[in-house]
Amino acid sequence: MARKPSKNATDELDFETTLAQLESIVHELESGDLALEDALKEFERGIQLAQAGQQRLQQAEQRIQILLQKSESAELSDYQPNE
């Protein structure tokens, strides 16, 4: 099995990469082909990735809130796609 990046490396991944790696781990675990110890290692890695992804989402939300607070005229509204 290939060596996985450390938790610090997880902190450096962007959200899309984190999500793609998490989806890959889910697929591996669902296949049932991993030995118990390998499955536990992948599960642990998945938890780290999920936490990193959640942190990225929270950071993005905070940035949006800050930007909205700086703009007095900006209001939250539902997204309306161009038709």
PDB file with one MODEL, atoms N, CA, C and O in Angstrom:
MODEL        1
ATOM      1  N   MET A   1       0.845  -1.176   0.000  1.00  0.00           N
ATOM      2  CA  MET A   1       0.000   0.000   0.000  1.00  0.00           C
ATOM      3  C   MET A   1       0.888   1.236   0.000  1.00  0.00           C
ATOM      4  O   MET A   1       1.900   1.277   0.700  1.00  0.00           O
ATOM      5  N   ALA A   2       0.515   2.239  -0.779  1.00  0.00           N
ATOM      6  CA  ALA A   2       1.297   3.463  -0.880  1.00  0.00           C
ATOM      7  C   ALA A   2       1.228   4.232   0.434  1.00  0.00           C
ATOM      8  O   ALA A   2       0.219   4.208   1.140  1.00  0.00           O
ATOM      9  N   ARG A   3       2.311   4.905   0.738  1.00  0.00           N
ATOM     10  CA  ARG A   3       2.362   5.700   1.962  1.00  0.00           C
ATOM     11  C   ARG A   3       1.450   6.908   1.825  1.00  0.00           C
ATOM     12  O   ARG A   3       1.495   7.619   0.821  1.00  0.00           O
ATOM     13  N   LYS A   4       0.637   7.134   2.820  1.00  0.00           N
ATOM     14  CA  LYS A   4      -0.313   8.243   2.818  1.00  0.00           C
ATOM     15  C   LYS A   4       0.355   9.484   3.391  1.00  0.00           C
ATOM     16  O   LYS A   4       1.242   9.375   4.238  1.00  0.00           O
ATOM     17  N   PRO A   5      -0.065  10.669   2.936  1.00  0.00           N
ATOM     18  CA  PRO A   5       0.477  11.902   3.505  1.00  0.00           C
ATOM     19  C   PRO A   5       0.131  12.012   4.984  1.00  0.00           C
ATOM     20  O   PRO A   5      -0.864  11.451   5.442  1.00  0.00           O
ATOM     21  N   SER A   6       0.955  12.735   5.720  1.00  0.00           N
ATOM     22  CA  SER A   6       0.702  12.935   7.143  1.00  0.00           C
ATOM     23  C   SER A   6      -0.469  13.886   7.338  1.00  0.00           C
ATOM     24  O   SER A   6      -0.965  14.490   6.387  1.00  0.00           O
ATOM     25  N   LYS A   7      -0.901  14.008   8.592  1.00  0.00           N
ATOM     26  CA  LYS A   7      -2.006  14.923   8.887  1.00  0.00           C
ATOM     27  C   LYS A   7      -1.652  16.344   8.475  1.00  0.00           C
ATOM     28  O   LYS A   7      -2.513  17.083   7.999  1.00  0.00           O
ATOM     29  N   ASN A   8      -0.384  16.737   8.654  1.00  0.00           N
ATOM     30  CA  ASN A   8       0.030  18.074   8.233  1.00  0.00           C
ATOM     31  C   ASN A   8      -0.150  18.242   6.737  1.00  0.00           C
ATOM     32  O   ASN A   8      -0.519  19.323   6.277  1.00  0.00           O
ATOM     33  N   ALA A   9       0.104  17.188   5.968  1.00  0.00           N
ATOM     34  CA  ALA A   9      -0.113  17.249   4.524  1.00  0.00           C
ATOM     35  C   ALA A   9      -1.603  17.391   4.232  1.00  0.00           C
ATOM     36  O   ALA A   9      -1.981  18.055   3.267  1.00  0.00           O
ATOM     37  N   THR A  10      -2.446  16.783   5.045  1.00  0.00           N
ATOM     38  CA  THR A  10      -3.895  16.915   4.897  1.00  0.00           C
ATOM     39  C   THR A  10      -4.301  18.376   5.039  1.00  0.00           C
ATOM     40  O   THR A  10      -5.193  18.844   4.332  1.00  0.00           O
ATOM     41  N   ASP A  11      -3.659  19.090   5.939  1.00  0.00           N
ATOM     42  CA  ASP A  11      -3.969  20.500   6.157  1.00  0.00           C
ATOM     43  C   ASP A  11      -3.637  21.354   4.937  1.00  0.00           C
ATOM     44  O   ASP A  11      -4.183  22.446   4.784  1.00  0.00           O
ATOM     45  N   GLU A  12      -2.752  20.874   4.072  1.00  0.00           N
ATOM     46  CA  GLU A  12      -2.328  21.639   2.904  1.00  0.00           C
ATOM     47  C   GLU A  12      -3.201  21.391   1.676  1.00  0.00           C
ATOM     48  O   GLU A  12      -3.093  22.124   0.693  1.00  0.00           O
ATOM     49  N   LEU A  13      -4.060  20.376   1.710  1.00  0.00           N
ATOM     50  CA  LEU A  13      -4.881  20.034   0.553  1.00  0.00           C
ATOM     51  C   LEU A  13      -6.026  21.020   0.384  1.00  0.00           C
ATOM     52  O   LEU A  13      -6.579  21.516   1.366  1.00  0.00           O
ATOM     53  N   ASP A  14      -6.382  21.303  -0.875  1.00  0.00           N
ATOM     54  CA  ASP A  14      -7.556  22.131  -1.101  1.00  0.00           C
ATOM     55  C   ASP A  14      -8.812  21.279  -0.917  1.00  0.00           C
ATOM     56  O   ASP A  14      -8.732  20.053  -0.830  1.00  0.00           O
ATOM     57  N   PHE A  15      -9.963  21.933  -0.859  1.00  0.00           N
ATOM     58  CA  PHE A  15     -11.211  21.239  -0.556  1.00  0.00           C
ATOM     59  C   PHE A  15     -11.526  20.153  -1.579  1.00  0.00           C
ATOM     60  O   PHE A  15     -11.924  19.048  -1.209  1.00  0.00           O
ATOM     61  N   GLU A  16     -11.350  20.460  -2.860  1.00  0.00           N
ATOM     62  CA  GLU A  16     -11.693  19.506  -3.911  1.00  0.00           C
ATOM     63  C   GLU A  16     -10.823  18.257  -3.844  1.00  0.00           C
ATOM     64  O   GLU A  16     -11.318  17.145  -4.029  1.00  0.00           O
ATOM     65  N   THR A  17      -9.525  18.433  -3.579  1.00  0.00           N
ATOM     66  CA  THR A  17      -8.619  17.292  -3.447  1.00  0.00           C
ATOM     67  C   THR A  17      -8.980  16.469  -2.220  1.00  0.00           C
ATOM     68  O   THR A  17      -8.976  15.239  -2.265  1.00  0.00           O
ATOM     69  N   THR A  18      -9.289  17.149  -1.131  1.00  0.00           N
ATOM     70  CA  THR A  18      -9.699  16.469   0.096  1.00  0.00           C
ATOM     71  C   THR A  18     -10.935  15.613  -0.157  1.00  0.00           C
ATOM     72  O   THR A  18     -10.990  14.455   0.257  1.00  0.00           O
ATOM     73  N   LEU A  19     -11.917  16.182  -0.832  1.00  0.00           N
ATOM     74  CA  LEU A  19     -13.150  15.463  -1.123  1.00  0.00           C
ATOM     75  C   LEU A  19     -12.897  14.267  -2.040  1.00  0.00           C
ATOM     76  O   LEU A  19     -13.459  13.193  -1.825  1.00  0.00           O
ATOM     77  N   ALA A  20     -12.060  14.445  -3.055  1.00  0.00           N
ATOM     78  CA  ALA A  20     -11.751  13.347  -3.977  1.00  0.00           C
ATOM     79  C   ALA A  20     -11.057  12.202  -3.247  1.00  0.00           C
ATOM     80  O   ALA A  20     -11.369  11.035  -3.483  1.00  0.00           O
ATOM     81  N   GLN A  21     -10.119  12.528  -2.365  1.00  0.00           N
ATOM     82  CA  GLN A  21      -9.432  11.482  -1.606  1.00  0.00           C
ATOM     83  C   GLN A  21     -10.390  10.780  -0.651  1.00  0.00           C
ATOM     84  O   GLN A  21     -10.316   9.564  -0.473  1.00  0.00           O
ATOM     85  N   LEU A  22     -11.273  11.532  -0.048  1.00  0.00           N
ATOM     86  CA  LEU A  22     -12.257  10.946   0.858  1.00  0.00           C
ATOM     87  C   LEU A  22     -13.182   9.997   0.106  1.00  0.00           C
ATOM     88  O   LEU A  22     -13.487   8.911   0.599  1.00  0.00           O
ATOM     89  N   GLU A  23     -13.628  10.392  -1.074  1.00  0.00           N
ATOM     90  CA  GLU A  23     -14.480   9.526  -1.892  1.00  0.00           C
ATOM     91  C   GLU A  23     -13.750   8.248  -2.288  1.00  0.00           C
ATOM     92  O   GLU A  23     -14.352   7.175  -2.321  1.00  0.00           O
ATOM     93  N   SER A  24     -12.465   8.355  -2.585  1.00  0.00           N
ATOM     94  CA  SER A  24     -11.669   7.180  -2.932  1.00  0.00           C
ATOM     95  C   SER A  24     -11.578   6.209  -1.755  1.00  0.00           C
ATOM     96  O   SER A  24     -11.689   4.996  -1.931  1.00  0.00           O
ATOM     97  N   ILE A  25     -11.380   6.747  -0.569  1.00  0.00           N
ATOM     98  CA  ILE A  25     -11.304   5.910   0.630  1.00  0.00           C
ATOM     99  C   ILE A  25     -12.635   5.222   0.884  1.00  0.00           C
ATOM    100  O   ILE A  25     -12.666   4.036   1.214  1.00  0.00           O
ATOM    101  N   VAL A  26     -13.723   5.943   0.737  1.00  0.00           N
ATOM    102  CA  VAL A  26     -15.050   5.346   0.925  1.00  0.00           C
ATOM    103  C   VAL A  26     -15.237   4.185  -0.041  1.00  0.00           C
ATOM    104  O   VAL A  26     -15.734   3.126   0.341  1.00  0.00           O
ATOM    105  N   HIS A  27     -14.838   4.385  -1.289  1.00  0.00           N
ATOM    106  CA  HIS A  27     -14.963   3.320  -2.294  1.00  0.00           C
ATOM    107  C   HIS A  27     -14.140   2.096  -1.890  1.00  0.00           C
ATOM    108  O   HIS A  27     -14.618   0.966  -1.987  1.00  0.00           O
ATOM    109  N   GLU A  28     -12.902   2.321  -1.437  1.00  0.00           N
ATOM    110  CA  GLU A  28     -12.044   1.213  -1.006  1.00  0.00           C
ATOM    111  C   GLU A  28     -12.665   0.457   0.167  1.00  0.00           C
ATOM    112  O   GLU A  28     -12.684  -0.774   0.183  1.00  0.00           O
ATOM    113  N   LEU A  29     -13.168   1.199   1.140  1.00  0.00           N
ATOM    114  CA  LEU A  29     -13.750   0.557   2.317  1.00  0.00           C
ATOM    115  C   LEU A  29     -15.022  -0.209   1.964  1.00  0.00           C
ATOM    116  O   LEU A  29     -15.267  -1.293   2.493  1.00  0.00           O
ATOM    117  N   GLU A  30     -15.827   0.358   1.068  1.00  0.00           N
ATOM    118  CA  GLU A  30     -17.063  -0.314   0.671  1.00  0.00           C
ATOM    119  C   GLU A  30     -16.804  -1.569  -0.146  1.00  0.00           C
ATOM    120  O   GLU A  30     -17.643  -2.470  -0.177  1.00  0.00           O
ATOM    121  N   SER A  31     -15.656  -1.640  -0.809  1.00  0.00           N
ATOM    122  CA  SER A  31     -15.353  -2.818  -1.625  1.00  0.00           C
ATOM    123  C   SER A  31     -15.156  -4.055  -0.758  1.00  0.00           C
ATOM    124  O   SER A  31     -15.405  -5.174  -1.205  1.00  0.00           O
ATOM    125  N   GLY A  32     -14.711  -3.858   0.476  1.00  0.00           N
ATOM    126  CA  GLY A  32     -14.507  -4.979   1.378  1.00  0.00           C
ATOM    127  C   GLY A  32     -13.268  -5.794   1.079  1.00  0.00           C
ATOM    128  O   GLY A  32     -13.100  -6.880   1.632  1.00  0.00           O
ATOM    129  N   ASP A  33     -12.392  -5.296   0.214  1.00  0.00           N
ATOM    130  CA  ASP A  33     -11.203  -6.045  -0.186  1.00  0.00           C
ATOM    131  C   ASP A  33      -9.986  -5.780   0.689  1.00  0.00           C
ATOM    132  O   ASP A  33      -8.958  -6.434   0.514  1.00  0.00           O
ATOM    133  N   LEU A  34     -10.070  -4.853   1.611  1.00  0.00           N
ATOM    134  CA  LEU A  34      -8.924  -4.503   2.442  1.00  0.00           C
ATOM    135  C   LEU A  34      -8.838  -5.414   3.666  1.00  0.00           C
ATOM    136  O   LEU A  34      -9.850  -5.847   4.219  1.00  0.00           O
ATOM    137  N   ALA A  35      -7.603  -5.688   4.068  1.00  0.00           N
ATOM    138  CA  ALA A  35      -7.378  -6.392   5.328  1.00  0.00           C
ATOM    139  C   ALA A  35      -7.812  -5.469   6.466  1.00  0.00           C
ATOM    140  O   ALA A  35      -7.871  -4.252   6.293  1.00  0.00           O
ATOM    141  N   LEU A  36      -8.109  -6.039   7.610  1.00  0.00           N
ATOM    142  CA  LEU A  36      -8.618  -5.261   8.736  1.00  0.00           C
ATOM    143  C   LEU A  36      -7.704  -4.095   9.086  1.00  0.00           C
ATOM    144  O   LEU A  36      -8.172  -2.966   9.233  1.00  0.00           O
ATOM    145  N   GLU A  37      -6.414  -4.352   9.220  1.00  0.00           N
ATOM    146  CA  GLU A  37      -5.480  -3.287   9.602  1.00  0.00           C
ATOM    147  C   GLU A  37      -5.432  -2.185   8.543  1.00  0.00           C
ATOM    148  O   GLU A  37      -5.390  -1.001   8.878  1.00  0.00           O
ATOM    149  N   ASP A  38      -5.439  -2.572   7.276  1.00  0.00           N
ATOM    150  CA  ASP A  38      -5.445  -1.582   6.192  1.00  0.00           C
ATOM    151  C   ASP A  38      -6.748  -0.783   6.199  1.00  0.00           C
ATOM    152  O   ASP A  38      -6.742   0.425   5.963  1.00  0.00           O
ATOM    153  N   ALA A  39      -7.853  -1.456   6.468  1.00  0.00           N
ATOM    154  CA  ALA A  39      -9.147  -0.775   6.525  1.00  0.00           C
ATOM    155  C   ALA A  39      -9.163   0.241   7.666  1.00  0.00           C
ATOM    156  O   ALA A  39      -9.691   1.342   7.511  1.00  0.00           O
ATOM    157  N   LEU A  40      -8.591  -0.120   8.801  1.00  0.00           N
ATOM    158  CA  LEU A  40      -8.526   0.811   9.929  1.00  0.00           C
ATOM    159  C   LEU A  40      -7.666   2.028   9.603  1.00  0.00           C
ATOM    160  O   LEU A  40      -8.009   3.153   9.967  1.00  0.00           O
ATOM    161  N   LYS A  41      -6.549   1.799   8.918  1.00  0.00           N
ATOM    162  CA  LYS A  41      -5.687   2.917   8.519  1.00  0.00           C
ATOM    163  C   LYS A  41      -6.422   3.840   7.547  1.00  0.00           C
ATOM    164  O   LYS A  41      -6.334   5.062   7.664  1.00  0.00           O
ATOM    165  N   GLU A  42      -7.133   3.265   6.605  1.00  0.00           N
ATOM    166  CA  GLU A  42      -7.892   4.066   5.644  1.00  0.00           C
ATOM    167  C   GLU A  42      -9.023   4.819   6.341  1.00  0.00           C
ATOM    168  O   GLU A  42      -9.299   5.975   6.020  1.00  0.00           O
ATOM    169  N   PHE A  43      -9.672   4.159   7.293  1.00  0.00           N
ATOM    170  CA  PHE A  43     -10.736   4.821   8.051  1.00  0.00           C
ATOM    171  C   PHE A  43     -10.177   6.020   8.811  1.00  0.00           C
ATOM    172  O   PHE A  43     -10.776   7.096   8.816  1.00  0.00           O
ATOM    173  N   GLU A  44      -9.030   5.827   9.448  1.00  0.00           N
ATOM    174  CA  GLU A  44      -8.392   6.919  10.184  1.00  0.00           C
ATOM    175  C   GLU A  44      -8.048   8.074   9.236  1.00  0.00           C
ATOM    176  O   GLU A  44      -8.275   9.239   9.561  1.00  0.00           O
ATOM    177  N   ARG A  45      -7.512   7.749   8.091  1.00  0.00           N
ATOM    178  CA  ARG A  45      -7.190   8.772   7.088  1.00  0.00           C
ATOM    179  C   ARG A  45      -8.474   9.492   6.639  1.00  0.00           C
ATOM    180  O   ARG A  45      -8.480  10.709   6.458  1.00  0.00           O
ATOM    181  N   GLY A  46      -9.539   8.737   6.466  1.00  0.00           N
ATOM    182  CA  GLY A  46     -10.814   9.328   6.079  1.00  0.00           C
ATOM    183  C   GLY A  46     -11.330  10.310   7.114  1.00  0.00           C
ATOM    184  O   GLY A  46     -11.861  11.365   6.765  1.00  0.00           O
ATOM    185  N   ILE A  47     -11.178   9.971   8.379  1.00  0.00           N
ATOM    186  CA  ILE A  47     -11.590  10.878   9.459  1.00  0.00           C
ATOM    187  C   ILE A  47     -10.783  12.171   9.389  1.00  0.00           C
ATOM    188  O   ILE A  47     -11.337  13.261   9.534  1.00  0.00           O
ATOM    189  N   GLN A  48      -9.475  12.049   9.167  1.00  0.00           N
ATOM    190  CA  GLN A  48      -8.624  13.237   9.050  1.00  0.00           C
ATOM    191  C   GLN A  48      -9.063  14.105   7.874  1.00  0.00           C
ATOM    192  O   GLN A  48      -9.131  15.329   7.989  1.00  0.00           O
ATOM    193  N   LEU A  49      -9.360  13.470   6.750  1.00  0.00           N
ATOM    194  CA  LEU A  49      -9.797  14.209   5.569  1.00  0.00           C
ATOM    195  C   LEU A  49     -11.146  14.884   5.801  1.00  0.00           C
ATOM    196  O   LEU A  49     -11.349  16.028   5.394  1.00  0.00           O
ATOM    197  N   ALA A  50     -12.063  14.180   6.451  1.00  0.00           N
ATOM    198  CA  ALA A  50     -13.380  14.755   6.737  1.00  0.00           C
ATOM    199  C   ALA A  50     -13.243  15.978   7.640  1.00  0.00           C
ATOM    200  O   ALA A  50     -13.914  16.988   7.427  1.00  0.00           O
ATOM    201  N   GLN A  51     -12.384  15.891   8.638  1.00  0.00           N
ATOM    202  CA  GLN A  51     -12.166  17.027   9.533  1.00  0.00           C
ATOM    203  C   GLN A  51     -11.541  18.199   8.781  1.00  0.00           C
ATOM    204  O   GLN A  51     -11.916  19.351   8.996  1.00  0.00           O
ATOM    205  N   ALA A  52     -10.589  17.901   7.900  1.00  0.00           N
ATOM    206  CA  ALA A  52      -9.952  18.960   7.109  1.00  0.00           C
ATOM    207  C   ALA A  52     -10.970  19.621   6.181  1.00  0.00           C
ATOM    208  O   ALA A  52     -10.970  20.843   6.030  1.00  0.00           O
ATOM    209  N   GLY A  53     -11.829  18.826   5.563  1.00  0.00           N
ATOM    210  CA  GLY A  53     -12.860  19.371   4.687  1.00  0.00           C
ATOM    211  C   GLY A  53     -13.838  20.243   5.445  1.00  0.00           C
ATOM    212  O   GLY A  53     -14.220  21.311   4.966  1.00  0.00           O
ATOM    213  N   GLN A  54     -14.243  19.803   6.611  1.00  0.00           N
ATOM    214  CA  GLN A  54     -15.157  20.588   7.450  1.00  0.00           C
ATOM    215  C   GLN A  54     -14.516  21.916   7.839  1.00  0.00           C
ATOM    216  O   GLN A  54     -15.177  22.955   7.849  1.00  0.00           O
ATOM    217  N   GLN A  55     -13.241  21.873   8.155  1.00  0.00           N
ATOM    218  CA  GLN A  55     -12.532  23.098   8.516  1.00  0.00           C
ATOM    219  C   GLN A  55     -12.492  24.063   7.330  1.00  0.00           C
ATOM    220  O   GLN A  55     -12.688  25.266   7.507  1.00  0.00           O
ATOM    221  N   ARG A  56     -12.241  23.550   6.129  1.00  0.00           N
ATOM    222  CA  ARG A  56     -12.221  24.403   4.928  1.00  0.00           C
ATOM    223  C   ARG A  56     -13.590  25.068   4.707  1.00  0.00           C
ATOM    224  O   ARG A  56     -13.668  26.250   4.376  1.00  0.00           O
ATOM    225  N   LEU A  57     -14.657  24.296   4.894  1.00  0.00           N
ATOM    226  CA  LEU A  57     -16.001  24.852   4.726  1.00  0.00           C
ATOM    227  C   LEU A  57     -16.282  25.947   5.755  1.00  0.00           C
ATOM    228  O   LEU A  57     -16.863  26.981   5.423  1.00  0.00           O
ATOM    229  N   GLN A  58     -15.877  25.722   6.984  1.00  0.00           N
ATOM    230  CA  GLN A  58     -16.073  26.733   8.028  1.00  0.00           C
ATOM    231  C   GLN A  58     -15.279  27.998   7.724  1.00  0.00           C
ATOM    232  O   GLN A  58     -15.766  29.107   7.943  1.00  0.00           O
ATOM    233  N   GLN A  59     -14.056  27.834   7.220  1.00  0.00           N
ATOM    234  CA  GLN A  59     -13.247  28.993   6.860  1.00  0.00           C
ATOM    235  C   GLN A  59     -13.897  29.780   5.723  1.00  0.00           C
ATOM    236  O   GLN A  59     -13.909  31.011   5.742  1.00  0.00           O
ATOM    237  N   ALA A  60     -14.429  29.075   4.747  1.00  0.00           N
ATOM    238  CA  ALA A  60     -15.096  29.741   3.629  1.00  0.00           C
ATOM    239  C   ALA A  60     -16.320  30.509   4.122  1.00  0.00           C
ATOM    240  O   ALA A  60     -16.561  31.639   3.698  1.00  0.00           O
ATOM    241  N   GLU A  61     -17.085  29.897   5.011  1.00  0.00           N
ATOM    242  CA  GLU A  61     -18.266  30.565   5.564  1.00  0.00           C
ATOM    243  C   GLU A  61     -17.874  31.828   6.329  1.00  0.00           C
ATOM    244  O   GLU A  61     -18.538  32.858   6.216  1.00  0.00           O
ATOM    245  N   GLN A  62     -16.801  31.747   7.102  1.00  0.00           N
ATOM    246  CA  GLN A  62     -16.341  32.918   7.844  1.00  0.00           C
ATOM    247  C   GLN A  62     -15.906  34.036   6.902  1.00  0.00           C
ATOM    248  O   GLN A  62     -16.194  35.207   7.148  1.00  0.00           O
ATOM    249  N   ARG A  63     -15.213  33.674   5.827  1.00  0.00           N
ATOM    250  CA  ARG A  63     -14.785  34.680   4.852  1.00  0.00           C
ATOM    251  C   ARG A  63     -15.991  35.363   4.218  1.00  0.00           C
ATOM    252  O   ARG A  63     -15.993  36.580   4.028  1.00  0.00           O
ATOM    253  N   ILE A  64     -17.009  34.583   3.895  1.00  0.00           N
ATOM    254  CA  ILE A  64     -18.224  35.152   3.302  1.00  0.00           C
ATOM    255  C   ILE A  64     -18.889  36.113   4.278  1.00  0.00           C
ATOM    256  O   ILE A  64     -19.299  37.209   3.895  1.00  0.00           O
ATOM    257  N   GLN A  65     -18.993  35.701   5.542  1.00  0.00           N
ATOM    258  CA  GLN A  65     -19.609  36.567   6.550  1.00  0.00           C
ATOM    259  C   GLN A  65     -18.831  37.874   6.703  1.00  0.00           C
ATOM    260  O   GLN A  65     -19.434  38.940   6.830  1.00  0.00           O
ATOM    261  N   ILE A  66     -17.516  37.802   6.691  1.00  0.00           N
ATOM    262  CA  ILE A  66     -16.689  39.006   6.802  1.00  0.00           C
ATOM    263  C   ILE A  66     -16.916  39.917   5.605  1.00  0.00           C
ATOM    264  O   ILE A  66     -17.065  41.129   5.759  1.00  0.00           O
ATOM    265  N   LEU A  67     -16.943  39.335   4.420  1.00  0.00           N
ATOM    266  CA  LEU A  67     -17.168  40.139   3.213  1.00  0.00           C
ATOM    267  C   LEU A  67     -18.537  40.806   3.233  1.00  0.00           C
ATOM    268  O   LEU A  67     -18.677  41.963   2.837  1.00  0.00           O
ATOM    269  N   LEU A  68     -19.538  40.078   3.692  1.00  0.00           N
ATOM    270  CA  LEU A  68     -20.879  40.651   3.758  1.00  0.00           C
ATOM    271  C   LEU A  68     -20.966  41.763   4.796  1.00  0.00           C
ATOM    272  O   LEU A  68     -21.665  42.755   4.589  1.00  0.00           O
ATOM    273  N   GLN A  69     -20.268  41.603   5.897  1.00  0.00           N
ATOM    274  CA  GLN A  69     -20.278  42.636   6.934  1.00  0.00           C
ATOM    275  C   GLN A  69     -19.585  43.905   6.456  1.00  0.00           C
ATOM    276  O   GLN A  69     -19.954  45.006   6.864  1.00  0.00           O
ATOM    277  N   LYS A  70     -18.583  43.758   5.594  1.00  0.00           N
ATOM    278  CA  LYS A  70     -17.858  44.919   5.074  1.00  0.00           C
ATOM    279  C   LYS A  70     -18.681  45.695   4.058  1.00  0.00           C
ATOM    280  O   LYS A  70     -18.466  46.890   3.856  1.00  0.00           O
ATOM    281  N   SER A  71     -19.604  45.024   3.432  1.00  0.00           N
ATOM    282  CA  SER A  71     -20.427  45.675   2.418  1.00  0.00           C
ATOM    283  C   SER A  71     -21.797  45.976   3.014  1.00  0.00           C
ATOM    284  O   SER A  71     -22.590  45.064   3.245  1.00  0.00           O
ATOM    285  N   GLU A  72     -22.067  47.222   3.258  1.00  0.00           N
ATOM    286  CA  GLU A  72     -23.329  47.599   3.899  1.00  0.00           C
ATOM    287  C   GLU A  72     -24.543  47.282   3.039  1.00  0.00           C
ATOM    288  O   GLU A  72     -25.623  47.013   3.564  1.00  0.00           O
ATOM    289  N   SER A  73     -24.375  47.312   1.735  1.00  0.00           N
ATOM    290  CA  SER A  73     -25.527  47.107   0.856  1.00  0.00           C
ATOM    291  C   SER A  73     -25.757  45.644   0.504  1.00  0.00           C
ATOM    292  O   SER A  73     -26.784  45.312  -0.088  1.00  0.00           O
ATOM    293  N   ALA A  74     -24.838  44.776   0.850  1.00  0.00           N
ATOM    294  CA  ALA A  74     -24.980  43.364   0.487  1.00  0.00           C
ATOM    295  C   ALA A  74     -25.937  42.663   1.443  1.00  0.00           C
ATOM    296  O   ALA A  74     -25.867  42.845   2.659  1.00  0.00           O
ATOM    297  N   GLU A  75     -26.826  41.865   0.879  1.00  0.00           N
ATOM    298  CA  GLU A  75     -27.756  41.075   1.673  1.00  0.00           C
ATOM    299  C   GLU A  75     -27.725  39.640   1.178  1.00  0.00           C
ATOM    300  O   GLU A  75     -27.474  39.387  -0.001  1.00  0.00           O
ATOM    301  N   LEU A  76     -27.976  38.715   2.069  1.00  0.00           N
ATOM    302  CA  LEU A  76     -28.088  37.319   1.667  1.00  0.00           C
ATOM    303  C   LEU A  76     -29.392  37.127   0.918  1.00  0.00           C
ATOM    304  O   LEU A  76     -30.440  37.606   1.350  1.00  0.00           O
ATOM    305  N   SER A  77     -29.328  36.434  -0.193  1.00  0.00           N
ATOM    306  CA  SER A  77     -30.538  36.129  -0.953  1.00  0.00           C
ATOM    307  C   SER A  77     -30.364  34.776  -1.622  1.00  0.00           C
ATOM    308  O   SER A  77     -29.246  34.278  -1.752  1.00  0.00           O
ATOM    309  N   ASP A  78     -31.465  34.190  -2.041  1.00  0.00           N
ATOM    310  CA  ASP A  78     -31.413  32.903  -2.717  1.00  0.00           C
ATOM    311  C   ASP A  78     -30.727  33.061  -4.062  1.00  0.00           C
ATOM    312  O   ASP A  78     -30.858  34.087  -4.729  1.00  0.00           O
ATOM    313  N   TYR A  79     -30.002  32.035  -4.445  1.00  0.00           N
ATOM    314  CA  TYR A  79     -29.322  32.024  -5.732  1.00  0.00           C
ATOM    315  C   TYR A  79     -30.347  31.929  -6.847  1.00  0.00           C
ATOM    316  O   TYR A  79     -31.234  31.076  -6.809  1.00  0.00           O
ATOM    317  N   GLN A  80     -30.228  32.794  -7.832  1.00  0.00           N
ATOM    318  CA  GLN A  80     -31.129  32.803  -8.981  1.00  0.00           C
ATOM    319  C   GLN A  80     -30.294  32.607 -10.242  1.00  0.00           C
ATOM    320  O   GLN A  80     -29.686  33.562 -10.727  1.00  0.00           O
ATOM    321  N   PRO A  81     -30.251  31.397 -10.779  1.00  0.00           N
ATOM    322  CA  PRO A  81     -29.442  31.172 -11.983  1.00  0.00           C
ATOM    323  C   PRO A  81     -30.013  31.942 -13.169  1.00  0.00           C
ATOM    324  O   PRO A  81     -31.220  32.170 -13.263  1.00  0.00           O
ATOM    325  N   ASN A  82     -29.126  32.334 -14.063  1.00  0.00           N
ATOM    326  CA  ASN A  82     -29.568  33.019 -15.284  1.00  0.00           C
ATOM    327  C   ASN A  82     -30.315  32.042 -16.160  1.00  0.00           C
ATOM    328  O   ASN A  82     -29.854  30.923 -16.384  1.00  0.00           O
ATOM    329  N   GLU A  83     -31.450  32.451 -16.650  1.00  0.00           N
ATOM    330  CA  GLU A  83     -32.257  31.570 -17.494  1.00  0.00           C
ATOM    331  C   GLU A  83     -32.119  31.959 -18.937  1.00  0.00           C
ATOM    332  O   GLU A  83     -32.725  31.332 -19.806  1.00  0.00           O
TER     333      GLU A  83
ENDMDL
END
